[in-house]
Amino acid sequence: MTGAIPTNRRTVLKGGAALLAVPFLARSAAGQAGHLRVSMTSEEGIAHLQTYRKAVAAMWALDPSDPHNWFRYAMIHLMDCPHGNWWFFVWHRPYVAHLERIVRIYGEDESFAMPYWDWTADPFVADTFFASSTYPDNALDPSSSHYPDWDSFESAYHDPIEAFWNGLSDAQKQQENLRGFPDFDSFWTTGVHPNFNANPADGRSKTAAAPDLTPPASDAVMLPVIEAGLRPEIFTTVVGSGQARTGFNSPESQNHHQGVGAAILEGQPHNKVHNDLGNAAGGWMPSLLSSVDPIFFMHHCNVDRLWDVWTTKERTAGRTALPTAEEAPRFDPEPFLFYIGDAGQPAPSTAGASMDIAPWGYAYTPGSGSASAAGLQSRRGIAPNATAQANEGFGLNEGATASLSLPESAAAAGAENTRQVAQVTFTPPRMVKGLRFDVFVSPAGETPELSEDSPGFAGSFEFFGMLHGHGHDFTAVIDVTDAVERLREAGTLPESGAIDVTLAASGTGREDRTLESAPLEGVFKSVVLESF
């Protein structure tokens, strides 16, 4: 790779430190794998981004009928991506890996490996993703001329995409029907149009002058959150008051188009970084067409890296990193039918085929969470789960509360000894775009202040990609350890361990052109507090 992408001092300092920290063993492993994925702010990562920029520009220039056209590849995400279920991690792995191989073609660089965005170490959008004097029409910047407005897009893409739709197999059409798109008309009007960023100037909220992640995303990428997500020792989060267990991955669903819950890494850094890169006008990253923004693939490369960190932790400890033998027959055969390979050919697969990175021929340099993961130990069983039913309505800045008692051993344990994780189950309002779902803990009988500045604020959850709720329950996993610890330090945690957990919505609730009215009331169903 030749030439240079402009850098600022911040990028050089961050990237240089990351590069120097790469141990020899990681490079040896990468030699066996074939390609080494590095931090995008490292010297090597910056060079890879030049190849990426060249490839993205070339793919935008392809005819809309070409499956390697940039929008056509991004559209796969709208048509098939799972979120809020146990196929989240495994679907995105081939999606990123196939593009990695395609970029080698259009970037004319066989050494290309997808760089990852380590948002914990680098909580900002690197300057390589913005237009500059060197690259005034940088294809990595969604405000550049490569990204069309809606009218131009519809004129050029409607008919080729309709022709593509008409060529789908019966199995593919069955998947789209499960997704809520029974025909092309519904796909175009309720899928493509509402998720399309109509004004290129609004393509991304971050700018070269203000590139930093902001709360709650900047809080969600901090190392303690990442470590909480890496701590579980089982693959699947199991919900339900009797058998609740927090896993690395999100809960099981009937198919990969149904959102039922989110474990810590999906629900916290993943969702919140997506949403923080949008704004009140929209933007690509908060939508199901998020992969139109090239930074999507660096974001998901880091998500995949964290999955590999967790997998290595579990295997090193002699445990399985897979679904259980009882779960596997339901997990492994799930069909993923829309991938496109480097020759432009369909590349259908199943969930069980991509549980390991080895067949894809890449490895990762260490990043945030890599060093500490091995020392993370679950203390599951220190205390039985505490459960409570709420079945109470909540709304915008209006809370609903469930009361429960921490088991004695959990109430006495400090944050250094165990973690307290809440599985909060609720029926979302019809409108969820622009809303946060905030969780508070307080001494039993005391009404918490519904503010992020409140000492009882434990954390929040945001949906990604959903414009509105679907009328069924959803379970968000929130680490409430620090909030419980603040009660203990303030001397307000009763000896009985009796606490209230309150759920409230905050935010703005953005207008959505597909709904005439969208009440902002939801129902707080139940909470399970687990110690591990």
C-alpha positions as CSV (number, residue, x, y, z in Angstrom):
1,M,0.0,0.0,0.0
2,T,1.4,3.4,-1.0
3,G,0.5,7.0,-0.4
4,A,-0.8,8.5,2.8
5,I,-4.1,9.2,4.5
6,P,-4.0,12.5,6.5
7,T,-3.5,12.0,10.2
8,N,-3.6,14.3,13.1
9,R,-1.4,14.2,16.2
10,R,-4.1,12.4,18.2
11,T,-4.3,9.5,15.6
12,V,-0.5,9.1,15.5
13,L,-0.2,9.0,19.2
14,K,-3.0,6.6,19.7
15,G,-2.1,4.4,16.7
16,G,1.6,4.4,17.5
17,A,1.0,3.2,21.0
18,A,-1.4,0.5,19.8
19,L,1.2,-0.7,17.2
20,L,4.0,-0.9,19.7
21,A,1.8,-2.9,22.0
22,V,1.3,-5.8,19.5
23,P,3.2,-8.8,20.8
24,F,5.2,-11.2,18.7
25,L,2.8,-14.0,19.4
26,A,0.0,-12.2,17.8
27,R,2.0,-11.6,14.7
28,S,2.9,-15.3,14.6
29,A,-0.7,-16.3,14.9
30,A,-1.6,-13.9,12.1
31,G,1.0,-15.5,9.9
32,Q,-0.7,-18.8,10.3
33,A,-4.1,-17.2,9.7
34,G,-3.0,-15.3,6.6
35,H,-4.3,-11.8,7.5
36,L,-3.9,-9.8,10.6
37,R,-6.7,-7.4,11.6
38,V,-5.2,-4.4,13.4
39,S,-6.5,-1.2,15.1
40,M,-7.6,1.3,12.5
41,T,-5.6,4.1,14.3
42,S,-2.4,2.1,14.1
43,E,0.1,2.9,11.4
44,E,-0.8,-0.3,9.6
45,G,-4.5,0.3,10.1
46,I,-4.2,3.8,8.5
47,A,-2.6,2.2,5.5
48,H,-5.4,-0.4,5.2
49,L,-7.9,2.4,5.3
50,Q,-6.4,3.9,2.2
51,T,-7.1,0.6,0.4
52,Y,-10.6,0.6,1.9
53,R,-11.3,4.2,0.7
54,K,-10.2,3.2,-2.8
55,A,-12.5,0.1,-2.8
56,V,-15.5,1.9,-1.4
57,A,-15.3,4.6,-4.2
58,A,-14.9,1.9,-6.8
59,M,-17.9,-0.1,-5.5
60,W,-20.1,3.0,-5.5
61,A,-19.2,3.5,-9.2
62,L,-20.5,0.0,-10.1
63,D,-23.9,-0.3,-11.8
64,P,-26.7,-0.7,-9.3
65,S,-27.4,-4.1,-10.8
66,D,-24.0,-5.3,-9.7
67,P,-24.0,-7.3,-6.4
68,H,-20.7,-5.6,-5.5
69,N,-22.2,-2.1,-5.8
70,W,-21.7,-0.5,-2.4
71,F,-25.3,0.1,-1.7
72,R,-26.3,-3.3,-2.9
73,Y,-23.8,-4.9,-0.5
74,A,-25.1,-2.6,2.3
75,M,-28.7,-3.6,1.5
76,I,-27.9,-7.2,2.7
77,H,-27.9,-5.8,6.2
78,L,-31.4,-4.4,5.8
79,M,-32.7,-7.6,4.3
80,D,-31.2,-10.1,6.8
81,C,-29.3,-8.9,9.8
82,P,-30.2,-10.3,13.2
83,H,-30.3,-8.0,16.3
84,G,-31.6,-8.7,19.7
85,N,-31.1,-12.5,19.5
86,W,-28.5,-15.2,19.7
87,W,-27.6,-15.0,16.0
88,F,-26.3,-11.4,16.3
89,F,-22.6,-12.2,16.5
90,V,-22.5,-15.1,14.1
91,W,-24.4,-13.4,11.3
92,H,-22.1,-10.4,11.2
93,R,-18.9,-12.4,11.0
94,P,-19.3,-13.6,7.4
95,Y,-20.9,-10.3,6.4
96,V,-17.7,-8.5,7.4
97,A,-15.4,-11.3,6.1
98,H,-16.9,-11.4,2.7
99,L,-16.5,-7.7,2.3
100,E,-12.9,-7.9,3.4
101,R,-12.2,-10.2,0.5
102,I,-14.2,-8.0,-1.9
103,V,-12.2,-4.9,-0.8
104,R,-9.0,-6.7,-1.8
105,I,-10.3,-6.8,-5.4
106,Y,-11.5,-3.2,-5.7
107,G,-8.7,-1.8,-3.6
108,E,-6.2,-3.8,-5.6
109,D,-4.4,-5.0,-2.4
110,E,-4.3,-8.7,-1.5
111,S,-2.8,-7.9,1.9
112,F,-5.8,-5.9,3.0
113,A,-7.3,-6.9,6.4
114,M,-10.3,-5.2,7.8
115,P,-9.1,-2.8,10.6
116,Y,-11.1,-2.7,13.8
117,W,-12.3,0.4,15.7
118,D,-11.3,-0.1,19.3
119,W,-13.7,2.5,20.7
120,T,-12.6,1.8,24.2
121,A,-9.0,3.0,23.4
122,D,-10.1,5.4,20.7
123,P,-13.6,6.8,21.5
124,F,-13.7,9.0,18.5
125,V,-14.2,8.8,14.7
126,A,-10.7,8.9,13.2
127,D,-9.9,11.7,10.8
128,T,-9.4,9.2,8.0
129,F,-13.2,9.0,7.8
130,F,-13.7,12.7,6.9
131,A,-13.1,14.8,3.8
132,S,-9.8,16.7,3.8
133,S,-7.7,18.8,1.6
134,T,-5.9,15.6,0.4
135,Y,-9.2,13.7,-0.1
136,P,-11.9,16.4,-0.6
137,D,-14.3,13.7,-1.9
138,N,-13.3,11.0,0.6
139,A,-15.6,7.9,0.0
140,L,-15.3,7.1,3.7
141,D,-17.3,10.3,4.5
142,P,-21.0,9.9,3.9
143,S,-21.3,13.6,3.1
144,S,-19.2,13.1,0.0
145,S,-20.6,13.1,-3.5
146,H,-20.6,9.3,-3.6
147,Y,-23.7,9.2,-1.4
148,P,-26.9,10.1,-3.3
149,D,-30.0,12.0,-2.0
150,W,-33.3,10.1,-2.1
151,D,-34.5,11.3,-5.5
152,S,-31.3,10.5,-7.2
153,F,-31.1,7.1,-5.5
154,E,-34.7,6.1,-6.3
155,S,-34.3,7.0,-9.9
156,A,-31.1,4.9,-10.3
157,Y,-31.8,2.0,-8.0
158,H,-35.5,1.2,-7.8
159,D,-35.7,-0.8,-11.0
160,P,-32.4,-2.8,-10.6
161,I,-33.4,-3.7,-7.0
162,E,-36.9,-4.7,-8.0
163,A,-35.3,-7.0,-10.6
164,F,-33.1,-8.4,-7.9
165,W,-36.1,-9.0,-5.7
166,N,-38.0,-10.8,-8.4
167,G,-35.1,-13.2,-8.8
168,L,-35.0,-14.2,-5.1
169,S,-35.5,-17.9,-4.4
170,D,-38.6,-19.2,-2.6
171,A,-36.4,-19.7,0.5
172,Q,-35.1,-16.2,0.4
173,K,-38.7,-14.8,0.0
174,Q,-39.7,-16.9,3.0
175,Q,-37.0,-15.1,5.0
176,E,-38.2,-11.7,3.8
177,N,-41.7,-12.6,4.8
178,L,-40.6,-13.4,8.3
179,R,-38.9,-10.0,8.3
180,G,-42.1,-8.2,7.4
181,F,-41.5,-7.8,3.7
182,P,-44.0,-10.0,1.9
183,D,-43.4,-8.3,-1.5
184,F,-41.1,-5.7,-3.1
185,D,-43.6,-2.9,-2.5
186,S,-43.4,-3.4,1.3
187,F,-39.6,-3.8,1.2
188,W,-39.2,-0.5,-0.7
189,T,-41.7,1.6,1.2
190,T,-41.3,0.2,4.8
191,G,-37.7,-1.0,4.5
192,V,-35.6,1.0,2.1
193,H,-37.3,4.4,2.3
194,P,-37.6,4.8,6.1
195,N,-34.0,3.6,6.7
196,F,-32.5,5.7,3.9
197,N,-30.6,8.9,4.8
198,A,-32.2,11.3,2.4
199,N,-29.8,14.2,2.9
200,P,-26.1,13.4,2.5
201,A,-25.2,16.2,4.8
202,D,-26.8,14.3,7.6
203,G,-25.1,11.1,6.9
204,R,-23.1,11.0,10.2
205,S,-23.3,13.2,13.3
206,K,-19.6,13.3,13.9
207,T,-17.4,15.8,12.2
208,A,-13.6,16.4,11.9
209,A,-14.0,19.3,14.4
210,A,-16.2,17.2,16.8
211,P,-15.3,13.5,16.3
212,D,-15.7,12.3,19.9
213,L,-18.3,9.8,21.1
214,T,-20.7,11.4,23.6
215,P,-22.7,9.9,26.5
216,P,-24.3,7.5,26.8
217,A,-22.1,5.9,24.0
218,S,-18.8,7.1,25.5
219,D,-19.9,5.5,28.8
220,A,-20.9,2.3,27.1
221,V,-17.5,1.7,25.6
222,M,-15.5,2.0,28.8
223,L,-13.4,-0.9,29.9
224,P,-15.6,-1.9,32.9
225,V,-18.6,-2.3,30.6
226,I,-16.5,-4.4,28.1
227,E,-15.2,-6.6,31.0
228,A,-18.8,-7.1,32.3
229,G,-19.7,-8.3,28.8
230,L,-16.7,-10.7,28.7
231,R,-17.3,-12.1,32.2
232,P,-20.1,-14.7,31.5
233,E,-19.0,-18.3,31.1
234,I,-22.0,-19.4,29.0
235,F,-22.8,-18.6,25.4
236,T,-26.5,-17.8,25.6
237,T,-28.4,-15.5,27.9
238,V,-31.3,-17.4,29.3
239,V,-34.3,-15.2,30.4
240,G,-37.2,-16.0,32.7
241,S,-37.5,-15.6,36.4
242,G,-36.8,-19.2,37.3
243,Q,-33.9,-20.1,35.0
244,A,-32.3,-16.7,34.2
245,R,-28.6,-16.9,33.4
246,T,-26.6,-14.1,31.8
247,G,-24.5,-15.2,28.9
248,F,-22.1,-13.6,26.5
249,N,-24.6,-13.7,23.7
250,S,-28.2,-12.4,23.5
251,P,-31.2,-14.6,24.2
252,E,-32.6,-17.3,21.9
253,S,-35.4,-16.4,19.5
254,Q,-37.6,-18.3,17.1
255,N,-35.8,-17.0,14.0
256,H,-33.0,-14.5,13.3
257,H,-35.5,-11.7,12.4
258,Q,-37.1,-11.5,15.8
259,G,-35.6,-9.3,18.6
260,V,-36.2,-10.7,22.1
261,G,-33.3,-9.3,24.2
262,A,-29.8,-8.0,24.3
263,A,-26.8,-9.1,26.4
264,I,-24.3,-6.5,27.5
265,L,-22.0,-6.2,24.5
266,E,-24.8,-6.1,22.0
267,G,-27.0,-3.8,24.0
268,Q,-24.4,-1.4,25.4
269,P,-21.4,-0.6,23.2
270,H,-22.8,-2.0,20.0
271,N,-26.2,-0.3,20.0
272,K,-25.1,2.9,21.6
273,V,-22.2,3.5,19.2
274,H,-24.5,2.9,16.3
275,N,-27.0,5.5,17.6
276,D,-24.4,8.1,18.6
277,L,-23.2,8.3,15.0
278,G,-26.7,9.6,14.0
279,N,-28.5,12.8,14.9
280,A,-32.0,14.3,15.1
281,A,-32.1,14.3,11.3
282,G,-31.3,10.7,11.0
283,G,-27.9,9.5,9.7
284,W,-26.9,6.0,8.4
285,M,-25.6,4.4,11.5
286,P,-28.7,4.3,13.6
287,S,-30.7,2.6,10.8
288,L,-30.8,-0.9,9.3
289,L,-29.0,0.6,6.3
290,S,-26.1,1.4,8.7
291,S,-23.6,-0.4,6.6
292,V,-23.9,2.3,4.0
293,D,-21.6,4.2,6.3
294,P,-18.1,2.6,5.8
295,I,-17.3,2.9,9.5
296,F,-19.9,0.2,10.1
297,F,-17.4,-2.5,9.2
298,M,-14.7,-1.2,11.6
299,H,-17.4,-1.1,14.3
300,H,-18.5,-4.6,13.7
301,C,-14.9,-5.8,13.3
302,N,-14.3,-4.7,16.9
303,V,-17.5,-6.5,18.0
304,D,-16.2,-9.6,16.3
305,R,-12.8,-9.2,18.0
306,L,-14.5,-9.1,21.4
307,W,-16.3,-12.3,20.5
308,D,-13.0,-13.9,19.7
309,V,-11.5,-12.6,23.0
310,W,-14.3,-14.2,24.9
311,T,-14.0,-17.5,22.8
312,T,-10.3,-17.6,23.6
313,K,-11.0,-17.0,27.3
314,E,-13.5,-19.8,27.5
315,R,-11.3,-22.3,25.6
316,T,-8.2,-21.4,27.7
317,A,-10.3,-22.2,30.8
318,G,-11.3,-25.6,29.4
319,R,-14.9,-24.6,28.8
320,T,-16.9,-24.6,25.6
321,A,-17.5,-21.4,23.8
322,L,-20.5,-22.8,21.9
323,P,-24.2,-23.3,22.4
324,T,-25.0,-26.2,24.7
325,A,-25.6,-29.6,23.1
326,E,-29.3,-29.0,23.8
327,E,-29.3,-25.6,22.1
328,A,-27.1,-26.5,19.1
329,P,-29.9,-28.2,17.0
330,R,-31.9,-25.0,17.2
331,F,-29.0,-22.6,16.7
332,D,-26.7,-24.2,14.1
333,P,-29.1,-24.8,11.2
334,E,-30.4,-21.2,11.0
335,P,-30.1,-20.2,7.3
336,F,-28.3,-17.0,6.2
337,L,-29.2,-16.8,2.5
338,F,-28.1,-13.3,1.3
339,Y,-24.3,-13.1,1.6
340,I,-22.4,-12.3,-1.6
341,G,-18.9,-13.7,-2.2
342,D,-15.9,-12.1,-3.8
343,A,-16.8,-13.4,-7.3
344,G,-20.2,-11.8,-7.0
345,Q,-21.9,-15.2,-6.4
346,P,-24.5,-16.0,-3.7
347,A,-22.7,-17.4,-0.6
348,P,-25.5,-18.9,1.5
349,S,-24.5,-20.3,4.9
350,T,-25.8,-21.5,8.3
351,A,-25.1,-20.2,11.8
352,G,-23.0,-23.2,12.8
353,A,-20.6,-22.7,10.0
354,S,-19.0,-19.5,11.3
355,M,-18.5,-20.1,15.1
356,D,-14.7,-19.9,14.6
357,I,-12.6,-17.3,12.8
358,A,-10.0,-19.9,11.6
359,P,-11.8,-20.8,8.3
360,W,-12.0,-17.2,7.4
361,G,-8.2,-16.8,7.5
362,Y,-7.7,-13.8,9.9
363,A,-6.6,-13.1,13.4
364,Y,-6.6,-10.0,15.6
365,T,-3.9,-8.0,17.3
366,P,-4.7,-7.4,21.0
367,G,-7.0,-4.6,21.8
368,S,-9.1,-3.4,24.8
369,G,-10.3,-6.3,26.9
370,S,-7.7,-8.7,25.5
371,A,-5.3,-8.5,28.5
372,S,-7.9,-8.5,31.2
373,A,-10.3,-11.2,29.8
374,A,-8.3,-14.1,31.2
375,G,-8.6,-12.8,34.7
376,L,-12.4,-12.4,34.6
377,Q,-14.1,-15.0,36.7
378,S,-17.8,-15.6,37.1
379,R,-18.9,-16.2,40.6
380,R,-22.3,-17.5,39.5
381,G,-24.0,-19.3,42.4
382,I,-22.8,-16.9,45.1
383,A,-26.4,-16.2,45.7
384,P,-29.7,-17.3,44.2
385,N,-31.4,-14.9,41.7
386,A,-33.7,-12.3,43.1
387,T,-36.9,-11.8,41.1
388,A,-39.8,-9.5,41.0
389,Q,-42.9,-8.9,38.9
390,A,-43.9,-5.4,38.0
391,N,-46.6,-5.4,35.3
392,E,-46.8,-1.7,35.5
393,G,-46.9,1.0,32.8
394,F,-44.1,3.4,32.2
395,G,-43.6,6.3,29.8
396,L,-41.5,9.3,28.9
397,N,-40.0,10.5,32.2
398,E,-42.5,8.4,34.1
399,G,-41.2,5.3,35.9
400,A,-42.6,1.9,36.9
401,T,-41.1,0.0,39.8
402,A,-40.5,-3.5,41.0
403,S,-39.5,-4.4,44.5
404,L,-37.2,-7.2,45.5
405,S,-34.7,-8.2,48.1
406,L,-31.1,-9.1,47.5
407,P,-30.1,-12.4,49.1
408,E,-28.0,-11.8,52.2
409,S,-24.7,-12.9,50.7
410,A,-25.2,-10.6,47.7
411,A,-26.2,-7.6,49.8
412,A,-23.1,-7.9,51.8
413,A,-20.7,-8.5,48.9
414,G,-18.8,-5.5,47.5
415,A,-18.2,-4.7,43.8
416,E,-14.7,-6.1,44.0
417,N,-16.2,-9.5,44.9
418,T,-19.1,-10.0,42.6
419,R,-21.2,-8.2,39.9
420,Q,-24.9,-7.6,40.0
421,V,-26.7,-7.9,36.7
422,A,-30.3,-7.0,36.1
423,Q,-32.4,-8.7,33.4
424,V,-35.1,-6.1,32.8
425,T,-38.1,-7.4,30.8
426,F,-40.5,-4.9,29.3
427,T,-43.0,-4.4,26.5
428,P,-41.6,-1.4,24.5
429,P,-43.8,1.5,23.4
430,R,-44.9,1.5,19.8
431,M,-42.3,4.2,19.1
432,V,-38.7,3.4,20.2
433,K,-36.6,5.5,17.9
434,G,-34.9,8.3,19.8
435,L,-35.8,6.8,23.2
436,R,-33.6,5.4,26.0
437,F,-34.8,3.0,28.6
438,D,-33.3,4.0,32.0
439,V,-32.9,1.7,35.0
440,F,-32.6,3.0,38.5
441,V,-32.1,1.3,41.9
442,S,-33.2,2.8,45.2
443,P,-33.8,1.8,48.8
444,A,-37.2,0.1,49.0
445,G,-40.1,2.6,49.1
446,E,-38.0,5.6,48.0
447,T,-38.8,7.2,44.7
448,P,-35.6,7.8,42.7
449,E,-34.8,11.0,40.8
450,L,-35.3,10.1,37.1
451,S,-32.0,11.6,35.9
452,E,-28.7,10.3,34.7
453,D,-27.1,12.4,37.4
454,S,-29.1,10.5,40.1
455,P,-27.0,8.3,42.4
456,G,-29.5,5.6,41.7
457,F,-29.0,5.7,37.9
458,A,-27.8,2.2,37.0
459,G,-27.7,2.4,33.2
460,S,-29.8,2.5,30.1
461,F,-30.7,0.6,27.1
462,E,-31.3,1.8,23.5
463,F,-32.7,-0.1,20.6
464,F,-30.7,-0.2,17.4
465,G,-32.4,-0.2,14.0
466,M,-35.9,-0.5,15.2
467,L,-38.3,2.4,14.3
468,H,-41.1,1.0,16.5
469,G,-41.8,-1.8,18.9
470,H,-43.4,-5.1,17.8
471,G,-45.7,-5.7,20.7
472,H,-43.8,-8.5,22.4
473,D,-41.5,-8.5,25.4
474,F,-37.8,-7.6,25.3
475,T,-35.2,-8.3,27.9
476,A,-32.2,-5.9,28.3
477,V,-29.2,-6.9,30.5
478,I,-27.9,-4.0,32.6
479,D,-24.9,-4.2,35.0
480,V,-26.2,-2.4,38.1
481,T,-23.2,-3.2,40.3
482,D,-22.0,0.4,40.7
483,A,-25.5,1.8,41.6
484,V,-25.9,-0.9,44.3
485,E,-22.5,-0.1,45.5
486,R,-23.4,3.6,45.8
487,L,-26.3,2.6,48.0
488,R,-24.0,0.5,50.2
489,E,-21.4,3.3,50.5
490,A,-24.1,5.9,51.4
491,G,-25.4,3.6,54.1
492,T,-28.9,3.5,52.5
493,L,-28.9,-0.2,51.5
494,P,-31.1,-1.9,54.1
495,E,-29.7,-4.9,55.9
496,S,-32.6,-6.9,54.4
497,G,-31.3,-6.0,51.0
498,A,-34.7,-4.6,50.0
499,I,-34.4,-2.4,46.9
500,D,-36.7,-1.0,44.2
501,V,-35.8,-1.2,40.5
502,T,-37.4,1.5,38.4
503,L,-37.7,1.6,34.6
504,A,-38.5,4.9,32.7
505,A,-38.1,6.2,29.1
506,S,-36.1,9.3,28.3
507,G,-35.2,11.1,25.1
508,T,-37.3,12.7,22.4
509,G,-39.2,9.9,20.6
510,R,-38.5,10.9,16.9
511,E,-41.3,11.2,14.4
512,D,-41.6,8.3,12.1
513,R,-43.2,8.5,8.7
514,T,-44.6,5.0,8.9
515,L,-46.8,5.6,12.0
516,E,-49.6,8.1,12.4
517,S,-49.5,7.9,16.1
518,A,-47.1,6.2,18.5
519,P,-47.9,6.2,22.2
520,L,-44.8,6.4,24.4
521,E,-46.2,4.1,27.0
522,G,-44.6,0.7,27.7
523,V,-45.1,-2.0,30.3
524,F,-42.4,-3.0,32.8
525,K,-43.0,-6.7,33.2
526,S,-40.3,-8.1,35.5
527,V,-36.7,-7.9,36.8
528,V,-34.3,-10.7,37.7
529,L,-31.2,-9.7,39.6
530,E,-28.3,-12.1,39.2
531,S,-24.9,-12.2,41.0
532,F,-21.9,-13.5,39.1
